[in-house]
């Protein structure tokens, strides 16, 4: 019965989101589309922090690399197709995730060192993009090409209109959420959650801990790259500000307020807060920072489990995930699981 109710709520939310273009338009439809790209970004960070327990202070780097990768590739007409540009953006982000994570995890450094390496990485990339003529320096890249999903010889379709962009990003968000939920429920996903609770026990049981952590770092970076590519296609403009520390901190606030380890919680929080940013920024850019900082303080003090903790099903999911991750049935009898 509860699963039916949950399924009905999800279906209802999808129907409402599908009807949004007929109810709103203009600026707010554009803003909601950008917010959904942020929701995908929030889910990627949730997989890394909420599920695997990996702290990434430079979460904005793969997102920005995906945006720049898409923008740069689509400048060449021969590679302007989304079937080329989006995978390239994801690949660039995944390679960056591997480059940063491999030395930290292979050397078995403290978790703080990985967090600081990611922070240093995003600051370095921001400086490089600001001075590089290849990325057009501080001005960034303007006039980024829209999504082109044409198939030569069959049909031509460039997603340009706000309504089409909205529906394309919505479908990607739904598909990403379904994929991430499926992945989290697989044996490999359960082992990743177990690493968050007791890494030494997993290693003692014979699991290749380093491989799992590298898998998480690269996979979540690729997902953030996908979000960045969609952001570039929707916003038609990318700047070095995407690498900024503020972008990484805001992403952490999305996950913290939404509920780490739930996927849907950070996605909802990202959409709501990005919409709020668009609303408050019309009055004052500083007002939004005050509001989100206040919400974060209130959330840490009174909602340690985020929005998901307010909903009974979310409470059960959080509790059930933590109990199963440290139980012997999850990490004691599946030693054949490898990455």
C-alpha positions as CSV (number, residue, x, y, z in Angstrom):
1,X,0.0,0.0,0.0
2,X,2.8,2.4,0.9
3,X,4.6,1.7,-2.3
4,X,1.5,2.4,-4.3
5,X,1.1,5.7,-2.5
6,X,4.7,6.6,-3.1
7,X,4.4,5.6,-6.8
8,X,1.2,7.7,-7.0
9,X,3.0,10.8,-5.6
10,X,5.9,10.4,-8.0
11,X,3.6,10.0,-10.9
12,X,1.6,13.0,-9.8
13,X,4.7,15.1,-9.6
14,X,5.8,14.0,-13.1
15,X,2.4,14.9,-14.5
16,X,2.5,18.3,-12.8
17,X,6.0,19.0,-14.1
18,X,4.9,18.0,-17.6
19,X,2.1,20.5,-17.5
20,X,4.2,23.3,-16.2
21,X,5.0,24.8,-19.7
22,X,1.3,25.4,-20.3
23,X,1.0,27.2,-16.9
24,X,4.1,29.3,-16.8
25,X,6.4,30.8,-19.4
26,X,9.1,33.2,-20.1
27,X,11.7,33.8,-17.3
28,X,10.2,31.4,-14.8
29,X,10.1,28.5,-17.3
30,X,13.8,29.2,-18.1
31,X,14.6,29.4,-14.5
32,X,12.9,26.1,-13.7
33,X,14.8,24.5,-16.5
34,X,18.1,25.7,-15.1
35,X,16.9,24.5,-11.6
36,X,16.4,21.0,-13.0
37,X,20.0,20.9,-14.2
38,X,21.0,21.9,-10.7
39,X,18.9,19.0,-9.4
40,X,21.0,16.5,-11.4
41,X,24.1,18.2,-10.1
42,X,22.7,17.8,-6.5
43,X,22.0,14.1,-7.0
44,X,25.6,13.6,-8.2
45,X,26.9,15.2,-5.0
46,X,24.4,13.2,-2.9
47,X,25.7,9.9,-4.4
48,X,29.3,10.9,-3.4
49,X,28.5,12.5,0.0
50,X,25.2,11.0,1.2
51,X,25.8,7.5,-0.1
52,X,29.6,7.0,-0.1
53,X,30.5,9.4,2.6
54,X,33.2,11.1,0.4
55,X,33.6,14.9,1.1
56,X,34.2,16.9,-2.0
57,X,34.9,20.6,-1.4
58,X,35.3,21.1,-5.2
59,X,32.1,19.6,-6.4
60,X,31.6,22.5,-8.9
61,X,34.7,21.5,-10.9
62,X,33.2,18.5,-12.9
63,X,29.9,20.5,-13.3
64,X,31.9,23.4,-14.8
65,X,34.1,21.1,-16.9
66,X,31.0,19.5,-18.4
67,X,29.6,23.0,-19.2
68,X,32.9,24.1,-20.8
69,X,33.4,20.8,-22.5
70,X,30.0,21.0,-24.2
71,X,30.5,24.7,-25.1
72,X,33.9,24.1,-26.7
73,X,33.0,21.0,-28.6
74,X,29.8,22.5,-30.1
75,X,31.8,25.3,-31.5
76,X,33.0,22.9,-34.2
77,X,30.0,22.2,-36.5
78,X,31.2,18.6,-37.1
79,X,30.9,17.8,-33.4
80,X,27.9,20.0,-32.6
81,X,25.6,17.0,-32.2
82,X,24.4,16.3,-28.7
83,X,25.3,12.6,-29.3
84,X,29.0,13.8,-29.4
85,X,29.1,16.9,-27.2
86,X,27.3,15.5,-24.1
87,X,29.3,12.3,-23.9
88,X,32.6,14.3,-24.4
89,X,31.5,16.6,-21.5
90,X,30.8,13.6,-19.3
91,X,34.1,12.0,-20.2
92,X,36.1,15.1,-19.5
93,X,34.5,15.4,-16.1
94,X,35.0,11.7,-15.3
95,X,38.7,12.0,-16.2
96,X,39.1,14.9,-13.9
97,X,37.4,12.9,-11.2
98,X,39.9,10.1,-11.7
99,X,42.9,12.5,-11.8
100,X,42.0,14.0,-8.5
101,X,40.8,10.9,-6.7
102,X,43.4,8.4,-7.8
103,X,46.4,9.8,-5.8
104,X,44.3,10.5,-2.7
105,X,42.6,7.1,-2.6
106,X,45.6,5.0,-3.8
107,X,47.9,6.5,-1.2
108,X,45.1,5.9,1.4
109,X,45.3,9.5,2.7
110,X,42.9,10.9,5.2
111,X,39.5,11.9,3.9
112,X,40.3,15.5,4.5
113,X,43.1,15.3,2.0
114,X,40.7,14.3,-0.8
115,X,38.4,17.1,0.2
116,X,41.3,19.6,0.0
117,X,42.6,18.2,-3.3
118,X,39.2,18.7,-4.9
119,X,39.1,22.3,-3.5
120,X,42.5,23.0,-4.9
121,X,41.5,21.5,-8.2
122,X,38.5,23.7,-8.7
123,X,40.4,26.8,-7.7
124,X,43.2,26.0,-10.1
125,X,40.8,25.4,-13.0
126,X,39.0,28.6,-12.3
127,X,42.2,30.6,-12.5
128,X,43.2,28.7,-15.7
129,X,39.9,29.5,-17.4
130,X,40.1,33.1,-16.4
131,X,43.4,33.7,-18.1
132,X,43.2,31.2,-21.0
133,X,42.4,32.5,-24.5
134,X,41.1,29.0,-25.3
135,X,38.2,29.5,-22.9
136,X,37.9,33.2,-23.7
137,X,39.2,34.2,-20.4
138,X,37.1,36.0,-17.8
139,X,34.3,36.7,-20.3
140,X,33.6,33.0,-20.8
141,X,31.9,31.5,-23.8
142,X,28.7,33.1,-25.1
143,X,26.3,31.8,-27.7
144,X,26.6,28.2,-26.7
145,X,24.9,25.9,-29.2
146,X,21.5,24.3,-28.2
147,X,21.0,20.6,-28.0
148,X,21.1,19.1,-31.4
149,X,19.6,15.6,-31.5
150,X,19.2,15.3,-35.2
151,X,19.9,12.0,-36.9
152,X,21.4,12.5,-40.4
153,X,19.2,11.0,-43.0
154,X,16.3,10.5,-40.7
155,X,15.3,13.8,-39.1
156,X,16.6,17.2,-38.0
157,X,15.8,18.4,-34.5
158,X,17.5,21.2,-32.6
159,X,16.0,21.8,-29.2
160,X,15.8,25.6,-29.1
161,X,12.5,26.8,-27.7
162,X,12.1,27.1,-23.9
163,X,9.3,24.5,-23.8
164,X,11.4,21.9,-25.7
165,X,14.4,22.6,-23.5
166,X,12.3,22.2,-20.4
167,X,10.9,18.9,-21.6
168,X,14.3,17.6,-22.6
169,X,15.9,18.5,-19.2
170,X,12.8,17.1,-17.4
171,X,13.1,13.7,-19.2
172,X,16.9,13.6,-18.4
173,X,16.2,14.4,-14.8
174,X,13.7,11.6,-14.5
175,X,15.9,9.1,-16.3
176,X,18.9,10.1,-14.1
177,X,16.9,9.7,-10.9
178,X,15.6,6.3,-11.9
179,X,19.1,5.2,-12.9
180,X,20.6,6.4,-9.6
181,X,17.9,4.7,-7.5
182,X,18.5,1.5,-9.4
183,X,22.3,1.8,-9.0
184,X,22.0,2.5,-5.3
185,X,19.9,-0.7,-4.9
186,X,22.4,-3.0,-6.6
187,X,24.9,-5.1,-4.6
188,X,27.7,-2.6,-5.6
189,X,25.5,0.3,-4.4
190,X,25.0,-1.4,-1.1
191,X,28.7,-1.9,-0.6
192,X,29.3,1.8,-1.4
193,X,26.9,2.7,1.4
194,X,28.6,0.3,3.7
195,X,31.9,2.1,3.0
196,X,30.4,5.2,4.4
197,X,29.6,3.4,7.7
198,X,32.7,1.2,8.2
199,X,35.4,1.2,5.5
200,X,37.8,-1.0,7.5
201,X,35.2,-3.7,7.9
202,X,34.6,-3.7,4.2
203,X,38.3,-4.0,3.5
204,X,38.7,-6.8,6.1
205,X,35.9,-8.7,4.3
206,X,37.9,-8.6,1.1
207,X,36.2,-5.7,-0.8
208,X,38.5,-3.6,-3.1
209,X,37.8,-0.4,-1.2
210,X,40.0,1.8,-3.5
211,X,38.2,0.6,-6.6
212,X,34.8,1.3,-5.2
213,X,35.8,4.8,-4.2
214,X,37.3,5.5,-7.6
215,X,34.2,4.2,-9.2
216,X,32.1,6.6,-7.1
217,X,34.4,9.6,-7.8
218,X,34.4,9.0,-11.6
219,X,30.8,8.1,-11.9
220,X,29.5,11.1,-9.9
221,X,31.9,13.4,-11.8
222,X,30.4,12.1,-15.1
223,X,26.9,12.8,-13.8
224,X,27.9,16.3,-12.7
225,X,29.4,16.8,-16.2
226,X,26.0,15.8,-17.7
227,X,24.3,18.5,-15.5
228,X,26.9,21.0,-16.7
229,X,26.4,20.2,-20.3
230,X,22.7,20.7,-20.0
231,X,23.3,23.9,-18.1
232,X,25.4,25.2,-20.9
233,X,22.8,24.3,-23.5
234,X,20.0,26.0,-21.6
235,X,21.9,29.1,-20.4
236,X,23.8,29.5,-23.7
237,X,26.7,31.0,-21.6
238,X,29.4,29.6,-19.4
239,X,31.9,31.6,-17.3
240,X,34.7,30.8,-14.8
241,X,32.3,31.6,-12.0
242,X,31.0,28.1,-12.4
243,X,34.2,26.8,-10.8
244,X,33.8,29.1,-7.8
245,X,33.8,27.9,-4.2
246,X,30.3,29.4,-3.8
247,X,28.9,27.0,-6.3
248,X,30.4,24.0,-4.4
249,X,29.1,25.3,-1.1
250,X,25.6,25.9,-2.4
251,X,25.5,22.3,-3.8
252,X,26.4,21.1,-0.3
253,X,23.5,23.2,1.1
254,X,21.1,21.6,-1.4
255,X,22.1,18.1,-0.2
256,X,22.1,19.0,3.5
257,X,18.7,20.6,3.4
258,X,17.2,18.0,1.1
259,X,18.4,15.0,3.1
260,X,21.7,13.2,2.3
261,X,21.3,9.7,1.0
262,X,17.8,10.2,-0.5
263,X,18.4,11.5,-4.0
264,X,15.0,13.1,-4.3
265,X,15.5,15.3,-1.3
266,X,18.6,17.1,-2.7
267,X,16.9,17.3,-6.1
268,X,13.8,19.0,-4.6
269,X,15.9,21.3,-2.5
270,X,18.0,22.4,-5.5
271,X,15.0,23.2,-7.6
272,X,13.3,25.2,-4.8
273,X,16.4,27.1,-3.8
274,X,17.5,27.9,-7.4
275,X,13.9,29.2,-8.0
276,X,14.2,31.3,-4.8
277,X,17.6,32.6,-6.0
278,X,16.0,33.8,-9.2
279,X,13.2,35.5,-7.3
280,X,15.3,37.2,-4.6
281,X,18.1,38.2,-7.1
282,X,15.6,40.5,-8.7
283,X,15.5,42.5,-5.5
284,X,19.0,42.0,-4.3
285,X,21.7,39.5,-5.0
286,X,22.9,39.7,-1.4
287,X,19.4,38.9,-0.1
288,X,19.5,35.4,-1.5
289,X,22.8,34.7,0.2
290,X,21.4,35.8,3.5
291,X,18.3,33.7,3.1
292,X,20.1,30.5,2.0
293,X,22.7,30.9,4.8
294,X,19.8,31.3,7.3
295,X,18.1,28.2,6.0
296,X,21.3,26.2,6.2
297,X,21.8,27.2,9.9
298,X,18.2,26.3,10.7
299,X,18.5,23.1,8.8
300,X,21.6,22.0,10.6
301,X,20.1,22.8,14.0
302,X,16.6,21.5,13.6
303,X,16.6,19.3,10.5
304,X,19.7,17.2,10.7
305,X,18.2,14.7,8.2
306,X,16.9,17.4,5.9
307,X,13.5,17.6,4.3
308,X,13.5,13.8,4.0
309,X,13.5,13.6,7.7
310,X,10.1,15.3,7.9
311,X,8.4,12.6,5.8
312,X,7.7,9.2,7.4
313,X,8.8,7.3,4.2
314,X,12.0,9.4,4.1
315,X,12.7,8.6,7.8
316,X,12.3,4.9,7.1
317,X,14.5,5.0,4.0
318,X,17.3,6.8,5.9
319,X,17.0,4.5,8.9
320,X,16.7,1.3,6.7
321,X,19.7,2.3,4.6
322,X,22.0,2.8,7.6
323,X,20.9,-0.3,9.3
324,X,21.3,-2.5,6.3
325,X,24.7,-1.0,5.4
326,X,26.3,-2.2,8.6
327,X,24.5,-5.5,8.9
328,X,26.3,-8.7,8.1
329,X,23.6,-9.7,5.5
330,X,24.7,-6.8,3.3
331,X,28.4,-6.8,3.6
332,X,29.2,-10.2,4.8
333,X,27.6,-12.5,2.3
334,X,28.3,-10.8,-1.0
335,X,32.0,-11.1,-1.4
336,X,31.6,-11.8,-5.1
337,X,30.6,-8.2,-5.7
338,X,33.5,-6.4,-7.5
339,X,34.0,-3.2,-9.4
